[in-house]
Amino acid sequence: MNIMNPAHKEVSRAAVLDEAHIGDIHGALGTIRHHDHGPRRGFWARWRTLIAILGPGLIVMVGDNDAGAFGTYTQAGQNYGTTLLWTLMLLIPVLYVNQEMVVRLGAVTGVGHARLIFERFGKFWGAFSVIDLFLLNALTLVTEFIGISLALRYLGLSQFWGVLASALIVMLAVSTGNFRRFERFAIVLVFGSLLLVPVVLMVHPPVEQIAADFLVPKMPKDGNLSEVMLLIIAVVGTTVAPWQLFFQQSYLIDKRITPRFIQYERWDLCLGIALVILGAVAMISFSAAIFTGRPEFGNYTDALGTAVGLEKYAGRLPAVLFALALLDASIVGAAAVSLSTAYAIGDVFSLKHSLHRRPSDAKGFYGVYFALIIVAAVLVLTPGTPLGLLTNAVQTLAGVLLPSATVFLLLLCNDTAVLGPWANSRMLNLFTGAIIAVLVLLSTILTASVLFPDMGEQWIVGILVGGSILGGLLTIGAKIFELSRRPSAARAWPKRAKRKVDVYDNWRMPPLSELPPAQLSVLSRVWMIVLRGYLLVAGGLVLVRIFQLATAGA
């Protein structure tokens, strides 16, 4: 290695926790050598670079259209037609902003999301985030195997052997010790999500109505407001999931992406968002088209019911394609969700955690991954397991935990010791702050609806209005208190317009031991305290409610 190369110097002093994360980029579709630091000039040079970089954004986005998403989107179409398509349009900038911040964190720091939370906010919040992630991902993984089971049942295949075979495939695909092999496996599954496109073409829903409902927000005329709000929250929860942040940051690090490739990774993310929105629009649209005006409209059961309805009203072929797409989505979702947990555990406990390593060389990392897959598969195959209750628990807990992940993400992306010249701009902070406020309100509504199933429309409106006023007062009060104190030191980095490209390309976060203590503003501390109290109370009450339902049905 040429020690005089500035980029190599930055890599050598970066905070990368696993040496397997440094080296050539071996993407599914191309290779970039570690010593290749030349500029990309011309279309073909940039195209080859983009092809090699593709992967993290595609996989995390398509993995988000998993079994839970299939259930949520088809329910929206079957119960309310295409009137809720606009929620997807509003979620596009949310998806991009959240995951783009994760891209910068991964490429610049070389450290996973969970480890950064531990180091910058302390062991309490670090343990809180990892335990939340572990529990939620374990439940989410069960829903992936429920999706596999439903797809196999429709296709007439053995659920027992099919679930076991799927679990084995997911474990073998990850454990080859070759990053490229796994990414190629995952990219094949990404293209498998396109099976939904011919289903739409065969059902041929009204394009004009789809376009109008996608672009113009409106509520269903005949729907109960509380039920509609809960479904909207479910759409948000299944589209913006906490595991995505942990997975993409660690997977991007494992692929050895550095700051000079962030722009290419943004394009990768955009392609992934396009695919996830395409799939979501397709499911809502063809579900609306086949059920509108028929007895099943407004009476959603599950994804199996959607497949049966497709066969009944559109023919066998689109139903089979839908079932295959569900099977494909459940497998890629199972792999991504399990990896996000294994990466987080490996990162926090400084275990070897890389797909470049074989199981014998990273026992803890692969042990967590294999254990999650095996337990989820066994639970789904065990008679008497309350699968419906587990599915509801996933949606509920995901809704409760939605705001916390985004709060930590925003704070980390404003930490100049962590991101240096890559820290957030003021406009991005304002946009993300608004997103967090909306997520908190939606999460509160979801928690209240679980605890009080008979909650009426007046309560929902009251929570929205009251929450907005209370949040505004807290924010204003904290800001006034902050301004009354001595102004904090100016940022160590100049405005974006004055930064040089080589500063961007070569800057990496120093080792964690060299970072100064995190500096949190008064406003940040206030919201951290509020969030901590909310999560403890709401999460505890929801778990108690779930336990009561489980014991009542026993």
RODO-2510 file (C-alpha; in nm, 4 decimals, decimal comma):
residues 554
     n   res          X          Y          Z
     1     m     0,0000     0,0000     0,0000
     2     n     0,1264     0,3418    -0,0893
     3     i     0,1445     0,5179     0,2467
     4     m     0,1853     0,8531     0,0775
     5     n    -0,1596     0,8341    -0,0805
     6     p    -0,3897     1,0702     0,1173
     7     a    -0,6906     0,8454     0,0752
     8     h    -0,4971     0,5501     0,2128
     9     k    -0,3856     0,7600     0,5081
    10     e    -0,7477     0,8444     0,5820
    11     v    -0,8504     0,4781     0,5622
    12     s    -0,5671     0,3729     0,7931
    13     r    -0,6804     0,6139     1,0648
    14     a    -1,0559     0,5662     1,0158
    15     a    -1,2767     0,4065     1,2792
    16     v    -1,3434     0,0875     1,0784
    17     l    -1,4047    -0,1911     1,3326
    18     d    -1,3454    -0,4937     1,1097
    19     e    -1,0448    -0,5133     0,8790
    20     a    -1,2564    -0,7160     0,6355
    21     h    -1,4381    -0,3887     0,5625
    22     i    -1,1279    -0,2462     0,3877
    23     g    -1,0229    -0,3566     0,0400
    24     d    -1,1564    -0,3962    -0,3122
    25     i    -1,5269    -0,3384    -0,3755
    26     h    -1,6626    -0,6684    -0,5097
    27     g    -2,0153    -0,5787    -0,6121
    28     a    -2,2624    -0,8139    -0,7761
    29     l    -2,2123    -0,6452    -1,1139
    30     g    -1,8565    -0,5113    -1,1018
    31     t    -1,5315    -0,4512    -0,9144
    32     i    -1,3503    -0,1355    -0,8011
    33     r    -0,9935    -0,1858    -0,6803
    34     h    -0,8950    -0,0400    -0,3465
    35     h    -0,6021     0,1480    -0,5025
    36     d    -0,8206     0,2934    -0,7813
    37     h    -0,8524     0,6588    -0,6808
    38     g    -0,8631     0,8137    -1,0272
    39     p    -1,1429     1,0467    -1,1366
    40     r    -1,4404     0,9040    -1,3282
    41     r    -1,4467     1,0940    -1,6554
    42     g    -1,6859     1,0132    -1,9340
    43     f    -2,0187     0,8304    -1,9432
    44     w    -1,8824     0,4750    -1,9577
    45     a    -1,6433     0,5217    -1,6663
    46     r    -1,9240     0,6570    -1,4500
    47     w    -2,1627     0,3849    -1,5683
    48     r    -1,9189     0,1064    -1,4773
    49     t    -1,8682     0,2633    -1,1357
    50     l    -2,2420     0,2882    -1,0777
    51     i    -2,2953    -0,0741    -1,1782
    52     a    -2,0268    -0,1873    -0,9315
    53     i    -2,1734     0,0251    -0,6512
    54     l    -2,5360    -0,0885    -0,7044
    55     g    -2,6692    -0,3103    -0,4296
    56     p    -2,7198    -0,1596    -0,0815
    57     g    -2,9980     0,0800    -0,1828
    58     l    -3,1734    -0,1723    -0,4051
    59     i    -3,1657    -0,4491    -0,1439
    60     v    -3,2772    -0,2382     0,1531
    61     m    -3,5662    -0,0848    -0,0403
    62     v    -3,6936    -0,4013    -0,2085
    63     g    -3,6423    -0,5865     0,1207
    64     d    -3,8817    -0,3337     0,2709
    65     n    -4,1568    -0,4596     0,0364
    66     d    -4,1644    -0,7779     0,2432
    67     a    -4,4477    -1,0026     0,3646
    68     g    -4,5810    -0,7331     0,5979
    69     a    -4,5847    -0,4810     0,3151
    70     f    -4,7732    -0,7239     0,0894
    71     g    -5,0401    -0,7532     0,3576
    72     t    -5,0617    -0,3790     0,4221
    73     y    -5,0753    -0,2659     0,0588
    74     t    -5,3244    -0,5295    -0,0563
    75     q    -5,5416    -0,4465     0,2444
    76     a    -5,5389    -0,0788     0,1455
    77     g    -5,6472    -0,1677    -0,2083
    78     q    -5,9129    -0,4220    -0,1102
    79     n    -6,0701    -0,2078     0,1629
    80     y    -6,0383     0,1450     0,0211
    81     g    -5,9579     0,1157    -0,3484
    82     t    -5,6846     0,3466    -0,4721
    83     t    -5,7760     0,6389    -0,2455
    84     l    -5,4700     0,5906    -0,0215
    85     l    -5,2115     0,5877    -0,2999
    86     w    -5,1149     0,9446    -0,2123
    87     t    -4,9530     0,8207     0,1096
    88     l    -4,6848     0,6560    -0,1046
    89     m    -4,6160     0,9787    -0,2908
    90     l    -4,5624     1,1615     0,0393
    91     l    -4,3314     0,8867     0,1639
    92     i    -4,0869     0,9163    -0,1287
    93     p    -3,8939     1,2161     0,0137
    94     v    -3,9086     1,0597     0,3623
    95     l    -3,7507     0,7391     0,2332
    96     y    -3,4797     0,9273     0,0466
    97     v    -3,3888     1,1665     0,3292
    98     n    -3,3708     0,8929     0,5937
    99     q    -3,1676     0,6485     0,3877
   100     e    -2,9418     0,9166     0,2353
   101     m    -2,8380     1,0185     0,5857
   102     v    -2,7580     0,6521     0,6543
   103     v    -2,5495     0,6387     0,3354
   104     r    -2,3350     0,9291     0,4549
   105     l    -2,2973     0,7819     0,8025
   106     g    -2,1855     0,4453     0,6692
   107     a    -1,9445     0,5710     0,4044
   108     v    -1,7837     0,8367     0,6251
   109     t    -1,7621     0,6571     0,9604
   110     g    -1,7034     0,2902     0,8790
   111     v    -1,8982     0,2116     1,1980
   112     g    -2,2470     0,0632     1,2266
   113     h    -2,5522     0,2540     1,3457
   114     a    -2,5841     0,0766     1,6812
   115     r    -2,2178     0,1320     1,7732
   116     l    -2,2411     0,5036     1,6946
   117     i    -2,5454     0,5366     1,9218
   118     f    -2,3548     0,3591     2,2010
   119     e    -2,0486     0,5788     2,1612
   120     r    -2,2200     0,9154     2,1178
   121     f    -2,5252     0,8858     2,3466
   122     g    -2,4188     0,6359     2,6130
   123     k    -2,4869     0,2766     2,7074
   124     f    -2,8500     0,3340     2,8076
   125     w    -2,9624     0,4557     2,4689
   126     g    -2,7310     0,2129     2,2940
   127     a    -2,8768    -0,0825     2,4822
   128     f    -3,2266     0,0575     2,4291
   129     s    -3,1776     0,0764     2,0523
   130     v    -3,0217    -0,2699     2,0178
   131     i    -3,2803    -0,4436     2,2400
   132     d    -3,5612    -0,2689     2,0495
   133     l    -3,4079    -0,3727     1,7203
   134     f    -3,3560    -0,7326     1,8326
   135     l    -3,7132    -0,7806     1,9572
   136     l    -3,8776    -0,6042     1,6651
   137     n    -3,6631    -0,7814     1,4057
   138     a    -3,7306    -1,1211     1,5643
   139     l    -4,1050    -1,0601     1,5353
   140     t    -4,0684    -0,9178     1,1836
   141     l    -3,8762    -1,2276     1,0808
   142     v    -4,1681    -1,4448     1,1919
   143     t    -4,3960    -1,2481     0,9592
   144     e    -4,1554    -1,3177     0,6711
   145     f    -4,1948    -1,6905     0,7253
   146     i    -4,5711    -1,6449     0,7587
   147     g    -4,5557    -1,4885     0,4116
   148     i    -4,3529    -1,7844     0,2834
   149     s    -4,6099    -2,0219     0,4339
   150     l    -4,9043    -1,8391     0,2713
   151     a    -4,7341    -1,8361    -0,0697
   152     l    -4,6543    -2,2082    -0,0470
   153     r    -5,0118    -2,2875     0,0576
   154     y    -5,1541    -2,1130    -0,2472
   155     l    -4,9039    -2,2796    -0,4811
   156     g    -5,0026    -2,6186    -0,3420
   157     l    -4,6566    -2,6954    -0,2018
   158     s    -4,5727    -2,8469     0,1345
   159     q    -4,5587    -2,5704     0,3931
   160     f    -4,3423    -2,7757     0,6286
   161     w    -4,0726    -2,8664     0,3780
   162     g    -4,1062    -2,5370     0,1934
   163     v    -4,0457    -2,3271     0,5061
   164     l    -3,7477    -2,5440     0,6009
   165     a    -3,6060    -2,5202     0,2472
   166     s    -3,6513    -2,1409     0,2475
   167     a    -3,4725    -2,1126     0,5836
   168     l    -3,1876    -2,3273     0,4532
   169     i    -3,1579    -2,1194     0,1331
   170     v    -3,1457    -1,7935     0,3303
   171     m    -2,8739    -1,9331     0,5591
   172     l    -2,6642    -2,0840     0,2801
   173     a    -2,6801    -1,7671     0,0677
   174     v    -2,5220    -1,5646     0,3484
   175     s    -2,2641    -1,8124     0,4764
   176     t    -2,0379    -1,8655     0,1735
   177     g    -1,7743    -1,6208     0,2973
   178     n    -1,8042    -1,4368    -0,0341
   179     f    -1,9739    -1,0970    -0,0297
   180     r    -2,0266    -1,0957    -0,4074
   181     r    -2,2128    -1,4286    -0,4031
   182     f    -2,4628    -1,3007    -0,1492
   183     e    -2,5144    -0,9736    -0,3341
   184     r    -2,5774    -1,1577    -0,6602
   185     f    -2,8316    -1,3769    -0,4803
   186     a    -3,0002    -1,0663    -0,3386
   187     i    -2,9995    -0,8825    -0,6743
   188     v    -3,1755    -1,1807    -0,8365
   189     l    -3,4442    -1,1501    -0,5688
   190     v    -3,4624    -0,7752    -0,6335
   191     f    -3,5458    -0,8410    -0,9978
   192     g    -3,7952    -1,1036    -0,8793
   193     s    -3,9998    -0,8198    -0,7288
   194     l    -4,0816    -0,7144    -1,0861
   195     l    -4,3196    -1,0124    -1,1062
   196     l    -4,5833    -0,7691    -0,9784
   197     v    -4,5640    -0,5663    -1,3004
   198     p    -4,7230    -0,8297    -1,5304
   199     v    -4,9953    -0,8806    -1,2675
   200     v    -5,0922    -0,5142    -1,3070
   201     l    -5,0818    -0,5429    -1,6855
   202     m    -5,3104    -0,8471    -1,6797
   203     v    -5,5571    -0,6898    -1,4367
   204     h    -5,5320    -0,3512    -1,6192
   205     p    -5,6649    -0,1127    -1,3500
   206     p    -5,7696     0,2396    -1,4591
   207     v    -5,4452     0,4341    -1,5109
   208     e    -5,6095     0,7771    -1,4913
   209     q    -5,7642     0,7013    -1,1537
   210     i    -5,4338     0,5653    -1,0225
   211     a    -5,2479     0,8796    -1,1301
   212     a    -5,5096     1,1073    -0,9755
   213     d    -5,5165     0,9257    -0,6417
   214     f    -5,1357     0,9076    -0,6297
   215     l    -5,0936     1,2820    -0,6753
   216     v    -5,3971     1,4236    -0,4901
   217     p    -5,4402     1,3441    -0,1171
   218     k    -5,7927     1,2529    -0,0093
   219     m    -5,9634     1,0260     0,2419
   220     p    -6,2025     0,7402     0,1571
   221     k    -6,5628     0,8605     0,1591
   222     d    -6,7110     0,5538     0,3247
   223     g    -6,4278     0,4657     0,5608
   224     n    -6,4252     0,5022     0,9375
   225     l    -6,1648     0,7681     1,0225
   226     s    -6,0039     0,5677     1,3014
   227     e    -5,9662     0,2582     1,0800
   228     v    -5,8325     0,4641     0,7915
   229     m    -5,5790     0,6376     1,0175
   230     l    -5,4577     0,3037     1,1504
   231     l    -5,4065     0,1760     0,7968
   232     i    -5,2186     0,4933     0,7012
   233     i    -4,9942     0,4412     1,0047
   234     a    -4,9421     0,0796     0,8962
   235     v    -4,8380     0,2009     0,5495
   236     v    -4,5881     0,4410     0,7077
   237     g    -4,4606     0,1725     0,9451
   238     t    -4,4084    -0,0876     0,6756
   239     t    -4,2447     0,1616     0,4377
   240     v    -4,0161     0,3412     0,6863
   241     a    -3,8935     0,0600     0,9136
   242     p    -3,6191     0,0942     1,1808
   243     w    -3,4272    -0,2129     1,0592
   244     q    -3,3583    -0,0367     0,7275
   245     l    -3,1292     0,2166     0,8962
   246     f    -2,9202    -0,0470     1,0724
   247     f    -2,9041    -0,2760     0,7695
   248     q    -2,8067    -0,0270     0,5024
   249     q    -2,5375     0,1425     0,7104
   250     s    -2,3664    -0,1858     0,8005
   251     y    -2,4143    -0,3452     0,4590
   252     l    -2,2714    -0,0383     0,2865
   253     i    -1,9680    -0,0565     0,5177
   254     d    -1,9337    -0,4282     0,4451
   255     k    -1,9319    -0,3473     0,0731
   256     r    -1,6417    -0,1107     0,1457
   257     i    -1,8105     0,2032     0,0128
   258     t    -1,6113     0,5195     0,0934
   259     p    -1,7111     0,8890     0,0722
   260     r    -1,5943     0,9244    -0,2888
   261     f    -1,8751     0,6883    -0,3967
   262     i    -2,1583     0,8506    -0,2009
   263     q    -2,3045     1,0144    -0,5120
   264     y    -2,3242     0,6768    -0,6869
   265     e    -2,4830     0,5240    -0,3788
   266     r    -2,7477     0,7960    -0,3877
   267     w    -2,8418     0,6821    -0,7383
   268     d    -2,8552     0,3246    -0,6113
   269     l    -3,0937     0,4425    -0,3389
   270     c    -3,3119     0,6271    -0,5912
   271     l    -3,3448     0,3135    -0,8037
   272     g    -3,4412     0,1158    -0,4942
   273     i    -3,7060     0,3722    -0,3961
   274     a    -3,8467     0,3607    -0,7502
   275     l    -3,8800    -0,0184    -0,7265
   276     v    -4,0410    -0,0161    -0,3825
   277     i    -4,2939     0,2500    -0,4824
   278     l    -4,3656     0,0672    -0,8104
   279     g    -4,4384    -0,2525    -0,6188
   280     a    -4,6553    -0,0758    -0,3609
   281     v    -4,8573     0,1088    -0,6259
   282     a    -4,9002    -0,2166    -0,8187
   283     m    -5,0369    -0,4059    -0,5162
   284     i    -5,2812    -0,1336    -0,4144
   285     s    -5,3948    -0,0867    -0,7743
   286     f    -5,4630    -0,4460    -0,8751
   287     s    -5,6201    -0,5241    -0,5363
   288     a    -5,8553    -0,2299    -0,5849
   289     a    -5,9347    -0,3321    -0,9423
   290     i    -6,0276    -0,6954    -0,8699
   291     f    -6,2275    -0,6371    -0,5494
   292     t    -6,4099    -0,3067    -0,6097
   293     g    -6,7819    -0,3695    -0,6488
   294     r    -6,7503    -0,7315    -0,5350
   295     p    -6,8482    -0,9011    -0,2048
   296     e    -6,4858    -0,9162    -0,0836
   297     f    -6,4432    -0,5378    -0,1025
   298     g    -6,3857    -0,3993     0,2465
   299     n    -6,3385    -0,7470     0,3961
   300     y    -5,9645    -0,8075     0,3840
   301     t    -5,8267    -1,1331     0,5242
   302     d    -5,4620    -1,1829     0,4253
   303     a    -5,2284    -1,2148     0,1253
   304     l    -5,3627    -1,5646     0,0582
   305     g    -5,7078    -1,4137     0,0165
   306     t    -5,5622    -1,1700    -0,2366
   307     a    -5,4148    -1,4567    -0,4379
   308     v    -5,7471    -1,6423    -0,4308
   309     g    -5,9269    -1,3265    -0,5437
   310     l    -5,6807    -1,2756    -0,8290
   311     e    -5,7442    -1,6284    -0,9532
   312     k    -6,1208    -1,5872    -0,9182
   313     y    -6,1491    -1,2549    -1,1019
   314     a    -5,8355    -1,2296    -1,3198
   315     g    -5,7161    -1,5860    -1,3827
   316     r    -5,4659    -1,8381    -1,2519
   317     l    -5,1489    -1,6832    -1,4013
   318     p    -5,1606    -1,3436    -1,2242
   319     a    -5,2430    -1,5219    -0,8977
   320     v    -4,9406    -1,7520    -0,9348
   321     l    -4,7160    -1,4557    -1,0187
   322     f    -4,8423    -1,2737    -0,7081
   323     a    -4,7701    -1,5778    -0,4892
   324     l    -4,4208    -1,6105    -0,6363
   325     a    -4,3600    -1,2393    -0,5758
   326     l    -4,4744    -1,2849    -0,2129
   327     l    -4,2364    -1,5806    -0,1727
   328     d    -3,9518    -1,3782    -0,3266
   329     a    -4,0228    -1,0739    -0,1076
   330     s    -4,0416    -1,2828     0,2098
   331     i    -3,7041    -1,4459     0,1409
   332     v    -3,5207    -1,1207     0,0688
   333     g    -3,6922    -0,9622     0,3705
   334     a    -3,5855    -1,2514     0,5944
   335     a    -3,2230    -1,2178     0,4820
   336     a    -3,2111    -0,8393     0,5234
   337     v    -3,3871    -0,8260     0,8624
   338     s    -3,1670    -1,1032     1,0056
   339     l    -2,8520    -0,9395     0,8726
   340     s    -2,9446    -0,6039     1,0255
   341     t    -2,9607    -0,7696     1,3684
   342     a    -2,6421    -0,9726     1,3253
   343     y    -2,4541    -0,6653     1,2020
   344     a    -2,5738    -0,4600     1,5017
   345     i    -2,4751    -0,7274     1,7556
   346     g    -2,1353    -0,7732     1,5909
   347     d    -2,0772    -0,3990     1,5778
   348     v    -2,1686    -0,3333     1,9407
   349     f    -1,9698    -0,6233     2,0865
   350     s    -1,6731    -0,5786     1,8494
   351     l    -1,7225    -0,9244     1,6992
   352     k    -1,5995    -1,0087     1,3519
   353     h    -1,9015    -0,9214     1,1394
   354     s    -1,8635    -0,9350     0,7644
   355     l    -1,9993    -1,1340     0,4719
   356     h    -1,6389    -1,1453     0,3513
   357     r    -1,5720    -1,3899     0,6368
   358     r    -1,6734    -1,7550     0,6584
   359     p    -1,8812    -1,8815     0,9543
   360     s    -1,5736    -2,0400     1,1110
   361     d    -1,4068    -1,6980     1,1159
   362     a    -1,7073    -1,5011     1,2485
   363     k    -1,8919    -1,7419     1,4762
   364     g    -2,0833    -1,4807     1,6773
   365     f    -2,2049    -1,2918     1,3698
   366     y    -2,3304    -1,5990     1,1880
   367     g    -2,4562    -1,7565     1,5117
   368     v    -2,6980    -1,4668     1,5668
   369     y    -2,8069    -1,4802     1,2028
   370     f    -2,8679    -1,8568     1,2001
   371     a    -3,0444    -1,8536     1,5388
   372     l    -3,2935    -1,5882     1,4263
   373     i    -3,3776    -1,7777     1,1073
   374     i    -3,4178    -2,1125     1,2847
   375     v    -3,6353    -1,9769     1,5679
   376     a    -3,8636    -1,7902     1,3259
   377     a    -3,9079    -2,0946     1,1009
   378     v    -3,9792    -2,3220     1,3997
   379     l    -4,2374    -2,0796     1,5416
   380     v    -4,4261    -2,0645     1,2123
   381     l    -4,4277    -2,4447     1,1843
   382     t    -4,5339    -2,5005     1,5485
   383     p    -4,9077    -2,5735     1,5778
   384     g    -5,0904    -2,3311     1,8045
   385     t    -4,8492    -2,0412     1,7594
   386     p    -5,0613    -1,7187     1,7523
   387     l    -4,9383    -1,6063     1,4110
   388     g    -5,2081    -1,3416     1,3731
   389     l    -5,1202    -1,1927     1,7111
   390     l    -4,7496    -1,1866     1,6224
   391     t    -4,8269    -1,0055     1,2968
   392     n    -5,0290    -0,7411     1,4816
   393     a    -4,7552    -0,7103     1,7435
   394     v    -4,4980    -0,6319     1,4730
   395     q    -4,7078    -0,3523     1,3252
   396     t    -4,7845    -0,2076     1,6680
   397     l    -4,4292    -0,2127     1,8035
   398     a    -4,2921    -0,0789     1,4751
   399     g    -4,5331     0,2122     1,5014
   400     v    -4,4305     0,2818     1,8609
   401     l    -4,0577     0,2707     1,7794
   402     l    -4,0760     0,4718     1,4565
   403     p    -3,9713     0,8107     1,5985
   404     s    -3,6703     0,6996     1,8060
   405     a    -3,4680     0,5631     1,5156
   406     t    -3,5110     0,8857     1,3178
   407     v    -3,4214     1,1000     1,6202
   408     f    -3,0875     0,9223     1,6666
   409     l    -3,0241     0,9411     1,2927
   410     l    -3,0810     1,3164     1,2900
   411     l    -2,8580     1,3761     1,5926
   412     l    -2,5747     1,1673     1,4480
   413     c    -2,5934     1,3514     1,1164
   414     n    -2,5515     1,6826     1,2998
   415     d    -2,2481     1,5604     1,4924
   416     t    -1,9534     1,7255     1,3160
   417     a    -1,7057     1,5077     1,5058
   418     v    -1,8703     1,2108     1,3311
   419     l    -1,9475     1,3485     0,9849
   420     g    -1,7187     1,6498     0,9526
   421     p    -1,7917     1,8225     0,6209
   422     w    -2,0711     1,5709     0,5496
   423     a    -2,2940     1,6949     0,8362
   424     n    -2,6554     1,7941     0,7653
   425     s    -2,7578     2,1282     0,6236
   426     r    -3,0089     2,3476     0,8079
   427     m    -3,2851     2,2851     0,5530
   428     l    -3,2397     1,9103     0,5815
   429     n    -3,2647     1,9390     0,9596
   430     l    -3,5906     2,1319     0,9346
   431     f    -3,7387     1,8731     0,6972
   432     t    -3,6269     1,5786     0,9109
   433     g    -3,7529     1,7490     1,2272
   434     a    -4,0958     1,7832     1,0667
   435     i    -4,0851     1,4124     0,9748
   436     i    -4,0068     1,3193     1,3357
   437     a    -4,2952     1,5323     1,4628
   438     v    -4,5387     1,3571     1,2289
   439     l    -4,4017     1,0131     1,3235
   440     v    -4,4455     1,0899     1,6941
   441     l    -4,8098     1,1881     1,6406
   442     l    -4,8820     0,8813     1,4283
   443     s    -4,7093     0,6586     1,6796
   444     t    -4,9167     0,8095     1,9614
   445     i    -5,2398     0,7457     1,7708
   446     l    -5,1402     0,3865     1,7028
   447     t    -5,0483     0,3230     2,0674
   448     a    -5,3754     0,4758     2,1900
   449     s    -5,5813     0,2718     1,9425
   450     v    -5,4232    -0,0545     2,0621
   451     l    -5,4871     0,0272     2,4271
   452     f    -5,8349     0,1701     2,3625
   453     p    -5,9883    -0,0135     2,0622
   454     d    -6,3134     0,1883     2,0850
   455     m    -6,1344     0,5222     2,0443
   456     g    -6,3448     0,7511     1,8257
   457     e    -6,2658     1,0094     1,5594
   458     q    -6,2758     1,2939     1,8125
   459     w    -5,9876     1,1399     2,0050
   460     i    -5,7785     1,1044     1,6897
   461     v    -5,8355     1,4687     1,5967
   462     g    -5,7645     1,5679     1,9572
   463     i    -5,4327     1,3810     1,9597
   464     l    -5,3283     1,5420     1,6315
   465     v    -5,4186     1,8954     1,7407
   466     g    -5,3118     1,8625     2,1033
   467     g    -4,9867     1,6890     2,0123
   468     s    -4,9014     1,9590     1,7597
   469     i    -4,9633     2,2368     2,0137
   470     l    -4,7709     2,0631     2,2919
   471     g    -4,4790     1,9833     2,0612
   472     g    -4,4677     2,3417     1,9398
   473     l    -4,4692     2,4815     2,2933
   474     l    -4,1921     2,2459     2,4060
   475     t    -3,9823     2,3343     2,1038
   476     i    -4,0316     2,7098     2,1471
   477     g    -3,9605     2,6942     2,5209
   478     a    -3,6434     2,4919     2,4765
   479     k    -3,5250     2,7203     2,1972
   480     i    -3,5831     3,0343     2,4035
   481     f    -3,3909     2,8830     2,6954
   482     e    -3,1102     2,7820     2,4602
   483     l    -3,0853     3,1312     2,3056
   484     s    -3,0803     3,2931     2,6482
   485     r    -2,7564     3,1143     2,7254
   486     r    -2,4187     3,1927     2,5763
   487     p    -2,4098     3,1081     2,2053
   488     s    -2,2372     2,7825     2,1247
   489     a    -1,9216     2,7687     1,9192
   490     a    -1,9582     2,7945     1,5456
   491     r    -1,9367     2,4819     1,3369
   492     a    -1,5907     2,3641     1,2487
   493     w    -1,6850     2,3294     0,8839
   494     p    -1,7714     2,6037     0,6340
   495     k    -2,0859     2,6177     0,4257
   496     r    -2,1310     2,3550     0,1562
   497     a    -2,0702     2,5957    -0,1274
   498     k    -1,7173     2,6657    -0,0020
   499     r    -1,6089     2,3082     0,0562
   500     k    -1,3656     2,1403    -0,1776
   501     v    -1,4285     1,8070    -0,3459
   502     d    -1,1049     1,6512    -0,2175
   503     v    -1,2100     1,7341     0,1405
   504     y    -1,5299     1,5384     0,0828
   505     d    -1,3601     1,2407    -0,0837
   506     n    -1,0804     1,1949     0,1691
   507     w    -1,2468     1,2785     0,5004
   508     r    -1,3215     0,9777     0,7262
   509     m    -1,4278     0,9768     1,0873
   510     p    -1,1253     0,9288     1,3179
   511     p    -1,1129     0,6320     1,5590
   512     l    -1,3917     0,6476     1,8162
   513     s    -1,1431     0,6901     2,1007
   514     e    -1,0237     1,0182     1,9466
   515     l    -1,3674     1,1801     1,9197
   516     p    -1,4593     1,4601     2,1623
   517     p    -1,7727     1,4083     2,3765
   518     a    -2,1004     1,4600     2,1933
   519     q    -2,2462     1,8093     2,2340
   520     l    -2,6273     1,8018     2,2563
   521     s    -2,8305     2,1214     2,2479
   522     v    -3,0977     2,1971     2,5084
   523     l    -3,3667     2,1290     2,2482
   524     s    -3,2159     1,7900     2,1689
   525     r    -3,1957     1,6972     2,5371
   526     v    -3,5598     1,7965     2,5946
   527     w    -3,6793     1,5799     2,3095
   528     m    -3,4557     1,2928     2,4190
   529     i    -3,6177     1,3011     2,7652
   530     v    -3,9682     1,3208     2,6179
   531     l    -3,8929     1,0388     2,3776
   532     r    -3,7404     0,8203     2,6507
   533     g    -4,0493     0,8590     2,8698
   534     y    -4,2865     0,7984     2,5813
   535     l    -4,1103     0,4806     2,4671
   536     l    -4,0993     0,3355     2,8181
   537     v    -4,4671     0,4024     2,8868
   538     a    -4,6106     0,3285     2,5423
   539     g    -4,3917     0,0260     2,4737
   540     g    -4,4658    -0,1213     2,8164
   541     l    -4,8419    -0,0705     2,7850
   542     v    -4,8495    -0,2212     2,4360
   543     l    -4,6546    -0,5291     2,5498
   544     v    -4,8950    -0,5715     2,8433
   545     r    -5,1912    -0,5484     2,6047
   546     i    -5,0374    -0,8074     2,3726
   547     f    -4,9743    -1,0407     2,6685
   548     q    -5,3355    -1,0001     2,7803
   549     l    -5,4635    -1,0904     2,4327
   550     a    -5,2325    -1,3924     2,4160
   551     t    -5,3371    -1,5261     2,7576
   552     a    -5,7055    -1,4572     2,6895
   553     g    -5,6902    -1,6695     2,3763
   554     a    -5,5001    -1,9525     2,5435
***
